[in-house]
Amino acid sequence: MFVAFGAMAQERTVTGTVTSQEDGLPVPGATVRVKEIPNLGAQTGANGKFTLTVPSNGKTIVVTFLGYASREFTIPASNVINAVLASDATSLNEVVVTAGGVAIKRREQGNQSTTVKAEELTQGKAFNVASALTGKVAGLQVNAVSSGVNPNIRLVLRGNRSLLGNNQALVVLDNVIVPSDVLGNLNPEDIENIEVLNGAGAAALYGSDASNGALIITTKKGKRGATSINVSHTTNVEQVSFLPKLQDRFGSGTGNDDIPTYTAFENQQYGPAFDGVVRPIGKPLADGSIQSVPYSYNKDENKDAFWETGYSNQTDFNLSSGDDKGTYYFSGQYFDQKSTVPGDKYNRFSMRINGERNLGNNVTFGFNLSYVQNRYDQGNAIGSVFDNVLQSPGQIPLTRYKDFKNDPFANPNGYYNEYYQNPYFALANSRSATRNDYLTGNAQIKWNPIKDLSLLVRANLSNRAFSNKSTTNKFTYSAYRLASTPNFANIVGGVSDYSGYNVQINPEFQAQYIKQLSKDFSLNVIAGATIRQNTYKRVDVGTQGGLALDDFFNVSNGLQNPSASESNFKARQIGVYGDARLGFRNYLYLHVTGRNDWRSILSPENRSFFYPAADISFIASDAIPFLKNSKVIESLKIRGGVSKVGNVNLGNSTNFGAYALLPTFGQASGYPYAGIPGFTLADRIVSPNIKPEMTLAYEGGIDFVLLKSRISGSFTMYKTNTTDQTVPVSVANSTGFSSFLTNTGEVSNNGIETNLRLVPYRNLDNGLEVSVGANYTYNNNKVVSISNGLPALGLSGTTTLGSWAVEGQPFPVLQGTDYVRDSEGRVIVDRYTGFPNVTNGNKVLGNVEPRHRLGLDAAVSYKGFRLTGLFEYRGGFVMGQNSGSYDFSGAGIRTTYFNRERFVIPNSSYLDPVTNTYVANTNITTRTGGVDFWTNGPTNMGVASNYVYSAAFWKLRELSLSYDLPKSVLGSLKYVKGARISVQGRNLFIWTPKTNIYTDPEYSDAGPDNNGIGIASLGQTPPARFYGATLSLTF
């Protein structure tokens, strides 16, 4: 009896629960073992709990689970351990999802990839997933190419490869290939992680669409043995963060420069300097009344005050549950946004259900289904309105003119401006209502007939149904207004209406064989086949000749027969692929892939094309004894890869390149005439031998973890060459065509991608942890060649300032006019007038892709508090402003640099007739320093280099502070398992060089699918900063 009592005293029962730090839910299947007795351990159950009988010599408990950082605990006197595990993206044993939905361990990957976890995506509460990725992934460039509600985003990995084709990364959502605009409509709270595959080789199994890399998005699933309900609400405030720098010294007027005169109805601002004297604005109304205001800069009611404070509200709900047979996840979100643009609104509603079920007999069934609807209510005239607002003279009380229906001075018949409408009226009178409905689904059945073999059948659907109705109400000016203001004409009004759908169906079969061949060798082989069909349809109708009745927006309410058009496109592709991964002793992996595609849009003899890829991964820290036993090096992986992938560049995301090889006819202008149709042939002929653009890519790098995960990082070098560019070359008009589309040209990219993360302080007892990280990207690209006789290719812009592909230059570059200069680069001026002159041709003014990108982040966690911040830098590139109205109107600050007086052109010279050489100009002033200089093309506005500036910037991208309320506070709330409150901000501050007086350098007016980036215009609303708060409850 005494012996039995002594034995019992030497043992103790240790219990506890293992949960995830990310969501607080139990972690079933975690391994709990005694450090001093390696063979003694247990696994957590479905509820995350464990029980372990520990002898007296057991002092330490070690908790591990795949994908999480392991933790050690000294057994306390209470014998109760509650372990919270944090995800570990640096672990070589972390399971990642790669191309084709294949799950492998990170140690097996031979290509560069980055995993962005849910916590990193949602900490700033960005409502657009693409925006949430900005600055967080080496090699990924994210640009907001538009503004306003739910802006378009452009995503490019490792630089632009195609001159005229698609350069954006492929987006895959739960194994469904989706258009990139889905990122602006996807609920960020639903995402488990995003795996960014930087190179084409890593994504080759997805076909030629993945030639630009891929973003693999995996949404959340339920967890076995745990049911949780989460409800949260976020409110954000939106404010304009960057406005062009405008002058505040001069008001309405135009010429003469020697004696500026005030003009009451003029929007040009070359009048006298402000003096505070009360002066009239506009012309008298029909009753003789006229408005008068102090002639001084009205900051409180002028252009700076026009933009409103926007706000957004986001409410989220999700339910997660599971048992030993399967799991379920259901979520819903409603997002509502009011823009900084008066009257603009946006809302989004989304629902998702994910599930998986063990059907028995080694058969599992899984599905993902999401529905998203969004609705836009926007003004059609925002481009002209932005220009209008900026051109409003400083003394004008602009915000007084909101009530244009009742205020005679705000009504179009009484508005002061001779040239522009009241911006409030312009926005309200012409509106656009857009609706999109997205349905994305994936269902799959997986069967394991034997232990090593799995057979999978998957069916995917991506569908977008869309419609838009744009309306402009009619407005008839009074006879008095038309007589006094000849610049105006009656607004006849109109309605345009379109609707359509874009559907993709993609069934797939995949067989996978995984076998441990011997003690040393392992094999993982995949074979698959896929069929994809894309269908697009759009029907447009609209009024012609104006509206018959005002306020009745129906296409039948036109003065003439309605216009109508229809577009239909269909394309198919078939692909078969193979993937083999051979492992040796768990530290060396050789991986090869091959895929053959058949594309219906190519000619029969070119429809089939094959592209291979190979990579290798070597875990040096497991293979080399002195590294394996190192106390410094925890893991060291060396990797490298090569790939050759094709990209068919014949169309876009709506026409798919369908029928691009065929001659197409369109209804000629003026037809049908008298019931007789007339058609004309398109002016481009396409080579029947068009082939895919081929990208040959090499990459190599290392991944490392040091000092027990205190230091981790990666370094990658890459090089790509894309040949057989699809380019139109000019042909003689005598052929009946103007261009010939063929394969010619080459673009190269090379660069480096690096990541480094440091954990300078970590205390597991009190939970204090400090983490700092950085990612850096350098990319150097060049147009190697275009075509014989075609040294440059225009992409966007105008003849004065445009974005171009130029042989031998980075891609793309800005090309435009400049001042005539001498051999020393000085501006040549006329020695009598002091005026410079513009060049006859264009020159390269700079590259528009950043050479350098740097992301810096930091996080501090302590007892439920978590503070995070993210900075981003981009440099080594320029940008152009494609709007001369800043200077034409006199609103731009440049027009006051010399106080509107005569001045010496900086860095100028003139031809000395005595020596016949150019000498420095120190005393010849311009003939004028006012309207005649700043609005003149050869002296200013026609010189593109005046509007090109450094696009470098630093941004505080994100800043957030969250607090998890302790369970002691929630003790009285029986059903509340957790509560979190947070405050956050995005795009809070931006720092730019003094030369940037126009806009946010991220912007581009060319749109997400156009490679002619680097030019901004007034067609985009001003950029914004966001800040707000969130309350989240878990039940």
TORNUVO-286232 format. One record per residue (C-alpha): residue in three letters; x, y, z. Coordinates in steps of 0.1 Angstrom, whole numbers, plus 5000, padded with zeros to 4 digits. Layout:
N
ALAXYZ
...
END
This chain:
1035
MET500050005000
PHE502850235009
VAL504550154976
ALA501450224956
PHE501050564974
GLY504650644965
ALA504150564929
MET501050784927
ALA502951074943
GLN505551054916
GLU502951094888
ARG500651384880
THR497851444855
VAL498451754832
THR495351884814
GLY494852184791
THR493552334759
VAL495352424727
THR493852714707
SER494852924677
GLN496053274683
GLU494453394651
ASP490753314659
GLY490853174694
LEU489352844682
PRO490552494695
VAL493252324675
PRO492351954672
GLY495151704664
ALA497951904680
THR500751704695
VAL501451744732
ARG504651564745
VAL506951564774
LYS510351714765
GLU512351504790
ILE510551184779
PRO510351194740
ASN508150884737
LEU505451024761
GLY502751234744
ALA499151274734
GLN497051454708
THR494351714714
GLY490751604707
ALA488151784685
ASN487652044713
GLY491452114715
LYS491751954750
PHE494351704762
THR495051494792
LEU498551354799
THR499951154829
VAL503451274835
PRO506151114857
SER508051314883
ASN511051364859
GLY508851534833
LYS509151904838
THR508352064803
ILE505452024779
VAL506052084742
VAL503052164719
THR503352134681
PHE501052144652
LEU501652164614
GLY501852524603
TYR502152664638
ALA505252764658
SER505952514685
ARG505752624722
GLU507352494754
PHE505752524789
THR507052454823
ILE504452244841
PRO502952464867
ALA501752364902
SER498152374889
ASN499052114863
VAL496852304838
ILE498352444806
ASN496352644781
ALA498552684750
VAL497952944723
LEU499752874690
ALA500753134665
SER500953044628
ASP504453004614
ALA504853094578
THR508553034579
SER508352664589
LEU509552424562
ASN506852184573
GLU504052434568
VAL501552304543
VAL500952554514
VAL498452534485
THR500152574451
ALA498952554415
GLY496152314408
GLY495052324445
VAL497852084453
ALA498952094490
ILE502652044497
LYS505152124524
ARG507052444520
ARG510352244521
GLU509252094487
GLN508852424469
GLY511552524445
ASN510052854436
GLN509653184454
SER506253224471
THR504853434499
THR501953344522
VAL499853634535
LYS497753524565
ALA494253644573
GLU495453854602
GLU497754054579
LEU495054104554
THR492354234577
GLN494354434603
GLY493954754583
LYS490254674575
ALA490754744538
PHE487454664520
ASN489354574488
VAL491554264490
ALA494054394465
SER494554714485
ALA495254494516
LEU498154334498
THR499954654490
GLY503554674504
LYS503354324519
VAL504754094492
ALA508154124475
GLY507854134438
LEU504154234438
GLN503254584426
VAL499754704435
ASN498455014418
ALA495055184423
VAL494555294387
SER491255464395
SER489655634425
GLY486255684440
VAL484155404453
ASN485655054449
PRO488555164427
ASN490154934400
ILE493454774410
ARG496254664388
LEU498454364401
VAL501754294384
LEU504454044395
ARG508054084384
GLY507354364359
ASN505554394326
ARG506354124301
SER503954174273
LEU504054494252
LEU500354514245
GLY498854204262
ASN497854114297
ASN500554164324
GLN498354114355
ALA498753814378
LEU496253534376
VAL493753524405
VAL492453184417
LEU489753164443
ASP489252824459
ASN490652654427
VAL488452874405
ILE490153114380
VAL488353444384
PRO488753794369
SER490854034389
ASP487954264396
VAL486653994420
LEU489254114445
GLY487354434449
ASN484154244457
LEU485553964478
ASN484953974516
PRO488353994532
GLU487053844564
ASP486453514545
ILE490053464535
GLU492253214553
ASN495353304534
ILE496753414500
GLU499653234485
VAL501453454460
LEU503353254433
ASN505853504419
GLY507053314389
ALA505353154359
GLY506952814367
ALA505152794400
ALA501852854384
ALA502252664352
LEU499552404360
TYR496952674356
GLY497752724319
SER498953014299
ASP496853254319
ALA499353204347
SER502353324327
ASN502453634349
GLY502353454382
ALA499353384404
LEU497553474436
ILE496053164451
ILE493253264475
THR492053004500
THR488853094520
LYS488052974555
LYS486652634565
GLY484952514596
LYS486852344623
ARG486052004637
GLY484651984672
ALA484152354676
THR481152584668
SER481752954668
ILE479853254657
ASN481553584650
VAL479853914645
SER481754244638
HIS481054594627
THR483554844612
THR482955214607
ASN485555414586
VAL485855774578
GLU487255884544
GLN488956214536
VAL490856344506
SER494556294512
PHE496156464482
LEU495056764462
PRO497056944435
LYS498957244448
LEU497057554437
GLN497857924439
ASP495858134464
ARG497058484454
PHE495258584422
GLY491658584412
SER489358614381
GLY490758774350
THR492658724318
GLY495358954301
ASN496759214297
ASP499759094316
ASP501059444322
ILE497959564339
PRO495859264350
THR492159334350
TYR489259174369
THR486558984350
ALA483558894371
PHE482458594350
GLU485958454341
ASN487258124354
GLN490858204344
GLN492758344373
TYR495158584357
GLY493458884373
PRO494859124399
ALA496159004432
PHE493658954460
ASP492959274479
GLY489859194500
VAL487659444482
VAL484059334477
ARG483459264440
PRO480759114418
ILE480958764404
GLY479158644373
LYS476758844352
PRO473459004365
LEU470458774365
ALA467358854345
ASP465959054374
GLY469059264376
SER470459104409
ILE474159014410
GLN476258834436
SER479159004453
VAL481958854475
PRO485158984490
TYR488058954466
SER490158724487
TYR490858354488
ASN487858174504
LYS489457864518
ASP486357764538
GLU483957764508
ASN486157714478
LYS487657414460
ASP489357264490
ALA485957234507
PHE484157084477
TRP485156734486
GLU483056584513
THR483856354542
GLY482956004532
TYR482155714554
SER481655344552
ASN479955084574
GLN480754714572
THR478954444592
ASP480154084591
PHE478753754603
ASN480253414601
LEU479453064615
SER482052794618
SER481252434628
GLY482352074623
ASP482351724635
ASP484351404628
LYS482551374595
GLY482951714581
THR483052094585
TYR480952394574
TYR481552764572
PHE478953024565
SER479353404562
GLY477653714552
GLN478754084549
TYR477054414541
PHE479254704531
ASP477955054525
GLN480055354513
LYS479455724508
SER482155884487
THR484056204490
VAL482456294457
PRO479056454464
GLY476256214457
ASP478355904449
LYS477455584468
TYR478355214467
ASN477254904485
ARG478154544485
PHE476454234499
SER478153894500
MET477353544512
ARG479553244513
ILE479152874523
ASN482052634523
GLY481952274534
GLU483551934532
ARG482151594541
ASN483551244545
LEU481051024527
GLY482650704537
ASN484450444516
ASN487450684512
VAL485250934494
THR485151304504
PHE483051584490
GLY483851944492
PHE482252264479
ASN482652644480
LEU479952874469
SER479853254471
TYR477553524459
VAL478353894457
GLN476254174445
ASN477354534443
ARG475554854434
TYR477155184422
ASP475455524421
GLN477955764405
GLY478056094386
ASN479056064350
ALA480756404349
ILE483456354375
GLY486256414350
SER484956754339
VAL483856834375
PHE487356784389
ASP488757014363
ASN485857254369
VAL486457264406
LEU490257314403
GLN489657604378
SER487257784401
PRO488758114411
GLY489858144447
GLN487258404457
ILE484258184445
PRO482158044474
LEU481757714456
THR480057514484
ARG477157764485
TYR475957634451
LYS474657294463
ASP470957394461
PHE470757464424
LYS467057394423
ASN466157684446
ASP469157924447
PRO469058144415
PHE472858194417
ALA473357814418
ASN470857744391
PRO472457684356
ASN470658004345
GLY472458214371
TYR475758034378
TYR478658274376
ASN480858074353
GLU480858144315
TYR482457814306
TYR481557544331
GLN478357414347
ASN477857434385
PRO479657114396
TYR476857014419
PHE474357044390
ALA476756854366
LEU477056564391
ALA473356544398
ASN472056584363
SER474056304347
ARG474155984368
SER475155624363
ALA473655324381
THR475655004378
ARG474954664392
ASN477154354393
ASP476254004405
TYR479053754410
LEU478453384415
THR481553174420
GLY481352804429
ASN483452494431
ALA482452134439
GLN484751834440
ILE484651464448
LYS487851294459
TRP488250914461
ASN491150714474
PRO490750364458
ILE494050274475
LYS496150444502
ASP498650604478
LEU496250704450
SER493550974449
LEU491251064420
LEU489551404420
VAL486851544398
ARG486151914401
ALA483652154385
ASN484152524386
LEU481852814378
SER482553184376
ASN479753404365
ARG479253784364
ALA475953934354
PHE476054314349
SER473954604339
ASN474254984337
LYS471955264331
SER473355614324
THR471055904323
THR471356274315
ASN468356494322
LYS467456764297
PHE467757124307
THR466557424287
TYR468357744294
SER466458064296
ALA466558294266
TYR468258554288
ARG471058314297
LEU471658204261
ALA471758554249
SER474258664276
THR476358354275
PRO477058224240
ASN479157934253
PHE476157734265
ALA473657524246
ASN470557344258
ILE471157004273
VAL469056764252
GLY469456464277
GLY469756104269
VAL469655744283
SER471955454276
ASP471355104290
TYR473354794287
SER473354454303
GLY475154124298
TYR477053834314
ASN480453684315
VAL480553314323
GLN483353064327
ILE482852684331
ASN485852474340
PRO485552104348
GLU488751924357
PHE490051574365
GLN493151514386
ALA494851194397
GLN497551204424
TYR499950924435
ILE502050974466
LYS504350694476
GLN507350654499
LEU509350444475
SER512050354500
LYS513750484531
ASP515450744510
PHE513050824481
SER509550964479
LEU507351034449
ASN504451264443
VAL502951244408
ILE499951434394
ALA498251394361
GLY495251604351
ALA493051734323
THR490852044322
ILE488352204298
ARG487452574300
GLN484752764282
ASN484353144284
THR481153314271
TYR480453684270
LYS477353874259
ARG476454234260
VAL473454424246
ASP473454804244
VAL470455034237
GLY470155414239
THR468155714230
GLN469155934201
GLY468456304195
GLY467756384231
LEU464856314255
ALA461256394246
LEU460156434282
ASP462456534311
ASP462756324342
PHE461556014322
PHE464655794318
ASN463455524294
VAL465055434261
SER461655474244
ASN461655844254
GLY463955954226
LEU463356204198
GLN464655954173
ASN464755574169
PRO466855414197
SER470355294189
ALA471254924196
SER474254704195
GLU475154354206
SER478454174213
ASN478953794216
PHE482153604222
LYS482953244230
ALA486353074235
ARG487452734246
GLN490652574258
ILE491652224267
GLY494752144288
VAL496451824299
TYR499251844325
GLY501651644345
ASP503451714377
ALA506151504394
ARG508051564426
LEU510851324436
GLY512151354471
PHE515451224485
ARG515851184523
ASN513451464530
TYR516051724521
LEU516251724483
TYR513351764459
LEU513251764421
HIS510051894406
VAL509051894370
THR505852004353
GLY504552004318
ARG501352124302
ASN499852124267
ASP497152364258
TRP494752374228
ARG493252724223
SER490252764200
ILE491153134192
LEU494353024174
SER494552884139
PRO494252494138
GLU497952444131
ASN499052674161
ARG496352574186
SER498552324204
PHE501552434224
PHE503552284252
TYR505352444281
PRO507552284307
ALA508952394340
ALA511452244365
ASP512652344399
ILE514752204427
SER514752244465
PHE517652154487
ILE517352174525
ALA520952224534
SER520252244571
ASP518951884570
ALA521551754547
ILE524851894559
PRO525951774594
PHE527552094606
LEU524452294596
LYS522152034610
ASN523852064644
SER524152444643
LYS522652634672
VAL522352944649
ILE520852804617
GLU517452654622
SER516752594585
LEU518452684553
LYS516852604519
ILE518452664485
ARG516152664455
GLY516152724417
GLY513852684388
VAL513452734350
SER510252754330
LYS508852824296
VAL505252944295
GLY503153084267
ASN500653374268
VAL498053414240
ASN497653784235
LEU494753834211
GLY492053994233
ASN491054084268
SER488853954297
THR485654024277
ASN486353914242
PHE488953644251
GLY490553704216
ALA487753514200
TYR487453554162
ALA490553784163
LEU492153604133
LEU489053654112
PRO488253964091
THR485454154108
PHE482854384094
GLY480954664111
GLN477954874102
ALA479255184083
SER478555534094
GLY475155654082
TYR473855294076
PRO471355144075
TYR470155394049
ALA466655374035
GLY466455024049
ILE469654914031
PRO472554804053
GLY476154904047
PHE479254734061
THR482954814061
LEU485954584068
ALA488054654098
ASP491454824091
ARG493654554107
ILE494654234092
VAL495953954115
SER498553694106
PRO497053344105
ASN500253214120
ILE499953404153
LYS501553214181
PRO501653264219
GLU504153504234
MET506653284251
THR508353364284
LEU511553184293
ALA512253244330
TYR515053154355
GLU515153204392
GLY517253104422
GLY517253184458
ILE517553084495
ASP515153074525
PHE516553074560
VAL515453074596
LEU517953164623
LEU518253164661
LYS515052974669
SER512953174645
ARG514153514657
ILE515453584622
SER513953464590
GLY514153574554
SER514653494517
PHE516553614487
THR515653554451
MET517153654418
TYR515153614386
LYS515453674348
THR512753654322
ASN512753704284
THR509453724266
THR509653674228
ASP507253664199
GLN505353964212
THR502054024195
VAL502454364178
PRO500754554151
VAL503054674124
SER502154934098
VAL501354834062
ALA500755044031
ASN497155194030
SER496955063994
THR496454714009
GLY493154834023
PHE494454794058
SER496555014081
SER498254754104
PHE499254394104
LEU499254194137
THR502053954139
ASN504653794163
THR507754014167
GLY509654174195
GLU511154094229
VAL510954224265
SER513354134293
ASN513054164330
ASN515554084358
GLY515654164394
ILE515854064430
GLU513253994458
THR514153994494
ASN512353944527
LEU513753974562
ARG511953944595
LEU513353994630
VAL511853924664
PRO514154124687
TYR512154044718
ARG509753754727
ASN508553664762
LEU506153374762
ASP505253414798
ASN503753764796
GLY503053754758
LEU505254054749
GLU506654014714
VAL508154274691
SER508454184654
VAL509854394625
GLY510054304588
ALA511054434555
ASN510554334518
TYR512554484490
THR512154444452
TYR514354564424
ASN513154524388
ASN514954624357
ASN513154574324
LYS513854664288
VAL512354654254
VAL514954444236
SER513254484202
ILE509854564187
SER510054514149
ASN512054614119
GLY511154974111
LEU509155014143
PRO511455154170
ALA508555274193
LEU504955174200
GLY502455404216
LEU500455274245
SER498455574259
GLY498455944261
THR498756214234
THR501256304208
THR502656574232
LEU502956334262
GLY502455964261
SER503355624275
TRP505455424250
ALA507355114244
VAL510755224230
GLU513454984217
GLY516454984240
GLN514555164268
PRO512855044301
PHE509254944296
PRO507255154295
VAL508655504293
LEU507155854290
GLN507856024257
GLY507056384249
THR508156724239
ASP510856924256
TYR512457264253
VAL515057314227
ARG518357284246
ASP522057344239
SER524857084242
GLU525057154280
GLY521357084285
ARG520357454290
VAL517057584276
ILE517757804246
VAL515858134247
ASP515358414222
ARG517758684231
TYR515058954224
THR511958804240
GLY513558574265
PHE511058304254
PRO512057944250
ASN510757714222
VAL509557354220
THR511157064202
ASN509656944169
GLY509856584180
ASN509556374212
LYS512256244235
VAL512255994263
LEU511456164296
GLY511855874320
ASN510655524330
VAL507355484347
GLU507855154365
PRO509455184400
ARG512955034400
HIS512855014438
ARG510054904461
LEU510354864499
GLY507854754525
LEU508554804562
ASP506254664589
ALA506254624626
ALA504054454652
VAL504054474690
SER501854234710
TYR501354244748
LYS498554094770
GLY495854124744
PHE497054444728
ARG498454434692
LEU499954744675
THR500954714638
GLY502254954612
LEU503154934575
PHE505255174554
GLU505955154517
TYR508455324495
ARG508655334457
GLY511455514438
GLY513355534406
PHE510555634383
VAL508655934369
MET505056024362
GLY503356264338
GLN500256494342
ASN498156494311
SER496256814318
GLY497157164309
SER494157324326
TYR496157394357
ASP498257644339
PHE495657754313
SER493257854341
GLY495958004362
ALA494957784391
GLY498257594392
ILE500957704416
ARG503557694389
THR502058014374
THR502958214405
TYR506558094410
PHE507758424396
ASN505058644410
ARG503358674375
GLU506258904366
ARG508958884339
PHE511658644348
VAL514858474336
ILE514158114325
PRO516257904349
ASN519157714334
SER518857894301
SER521258024274
TYR521058224242
LEU523058244211
ASP525758514213
PRO526058654177
VAL529558774184
THR531058434193
ASN528358224177
THR528158014209
TYR525557964235
VAL526258154267
ALA524458144301
ASN521458374303
THR521558584335
ASN519558894325
ILE517258844295
THR513758814310
THR510658684293
ARG508558934275
THR505758854299
GLY505358644331
GLY501558614330
VAL498858464308
ASP500858504276
PHE503658284289
TRP501858024310
THR499057944285
ASN501257944254
GLY502157604239
PRO505757674228
THR506657844260
ASN504857624285
MET501757414279
GLY503057234248
VAL506257134266
ALA505656784281
SER508756794303
ASN507057064324
TYR504556814335
VAL506856514342
TYR508056474378
SER509556224402
ALA506955974413
ALA508955854443
PHE506955844476
TRP506855714511
LYS503355614525
LEU502155514559
ARG499955234545
GLU498455094576
LEU498355164613
SER496154964637
LEU495754894674
SER493554614687
TYR492754474721
ASP491354134730
LEU489254174761
PRO490453924788
LYS488153634798
SER487853784833
VAL486054084818
LEU483753854798
GLY483153624827
SER479553754833
LEU478753724796
LYS477953354795
TYR477753324757
VAL480553554747
LYS483753364741
GLY485853664729
ALA485654034721
ARG488054254702
ILE488054624697
SER490354804673
VAL491155134657
GLN492855144623
GLY493855374595
ARG495055334559
ASN496955564536
LEU497255804565
PHE500256004552
ILE502256034520
TRP505556204515
THR506556304479
PRO509256524463
LYS508556894459
THR508256844421
ASN505056644425
ILE502456904428
TYR499656704411
THR498556374425
ASP499156034441
PRO501955864421
GLU500055534422
TYR497355654398
SER497155584361
ASP494355704338
ALA494855414314
GLY492855154334
PRO493954814348
ASP494254634315
ASN496354894297
ASN500054884299
GLY500355254291
ILE500755344328
GLY502455654342
ILE500055924332
ALA497456084354
SER494556314345
LEU491656494361
GLY489356214352
GLN490256054385
THR488856174418
PRO491456264445
PRO493055994466
ALA491755934501
ARG492855834536
PHE490755614558
TYR490455574596
GLY487955404618
ALA487155144645
THR485954784648
LEU484054584674
SER484154204670
LEU482353944692
THR482853574692
PHE480053344706
END
